[in-house]
Amino acid sequence: MCSRRALASCFSGSCAIGSDASDGFLITLGVCIGSTVVTAFSFAPWFLYLARFLTGSGIGGEYAAINSAIDELIPARVRGRVHLIINGS
């Protein structure tokens, strides 16, 4: 599970570098929502595993996108607290 999150973080980071950070966020959000919906309509165990893999990838990409947005938008004096609030939940 951690490896797919790491791979998704790398993909999301490269999307954010190549374009606007909000585009990378929206792409990973779309992957997460879409694969969650597809999971509900699984017809075989292998399809369920594939859909859950994509869902985990979307979640991992969201971690990278959210932390990137925090670094860009939050002032340095409170950035650590915001990271703890967001990532600690």
Sequence and secondary structure as in RCSB ss.txt:
>XXXX:A:sequence
MCSRRALASCFSGSCAIGSDASDGFLITLGVCIGSTVVTAFSFAPWFLYLARFLTGSGIGGEYAAINSAIDELIP
ARVRGRVHLIINGS
>XXXX:A:secstr
 HHHHHHHHHHHHHHHHHS HHHHHHHHHHHHHHHHHHHHT  SHHHHHHHHHHHHHHHHHHHHHHHHHHHHHS 
HHHHHHHHHHHHT 
